[in-house]
């Protein structure tokens, strides 16, 4: 009856459906591999090349040392370069970028209703029962309150993370972290902690069940995204080293970036709840910028943010405020710039602190603003 009374409305509806379908089909997604539409050579590209890939000093290992640089724009490769021995087929160690990938994996479990942010961690990881006030959300914000020293090779004797990864804590990293005492109330302050992340990894085992855990990053995240190169090391207790030991090719890591750029959606599948992506993008409420670290990125939910907090300037002034970053030791970085439809992967071997992230992002934005090759 309605269709006979309103034929024009029916035609309009059909046109809207067709338009929606055409828009969905126009969206670029990688299949077995990414499609490419490289940006044309330009002065801006040359400037990026010169900064990211200068001549290497293999004696001192100083300066900017990029191993891989991949830029995806709107789902297509627009820039890609590698430095030997790294190639497009090399699964590269991402160091602490693993933390953000663990959080992304946990987002799938969150969407499955397997845990709550305000639940005690001990509900999922009983060895953490000495800390009943610490919630899952606290760990995701690196705000457990545990007395933890995240010092690296420059201060190994007092470093909690060096002991966890390499000496007395390496057989069971979550248990090693659980044995630490608290020096602050949970949620009261931010303190970056690889230990917090490895407790999360152990808690994930309790959330999904031990039988499912060994394959969970693959069944929940990697397989749906078409990631085939991932290698994630576990400690002797069978817990993935969520803080540090994930290897992946640049092209596979970019798939995670595209998932986050498109708010947890992969094609027509909502892999992550939008609410989880929003949580990742939300600054930790009690974060206070440190005057001696003006370029320190702001912690979100195991991702890093480029926002102004408590009157401090953005960490990277020349990058958009909604830039989302997975960051790792020695210059590793996965950058998601939603408004520009950009995903940037950088694998590196920076040893001396000379890499300027803001300058790098400024160069990438300038280089990818040029026209693509026909």
NORSULSUL-V758031 format. One record per helix or strand of 3 or more residues. SS is the DSSP state (H for helix, E for strand). FROM is the first residue (numbers start at 1). TO is the last residue. Records with the same first field share a line. If there is no record, write none. Layout:
# NORSULSUL-V758031
SS: FROM-TO + FROM-TO
This chain:
# NORSULSUL-V758031
H: 2-5 + 7-26 + 43-52 + 97-111 + 121-123 + 126-131 + 136-140 + 153-158 + 160-166 + 173-178 + 194-208 + 210-225 + 250-261 + 274-280 + 329-331 + 357-368
E: 66-73 + 76-82 + 246-248 + 324-328 + 332-337 + 342-348
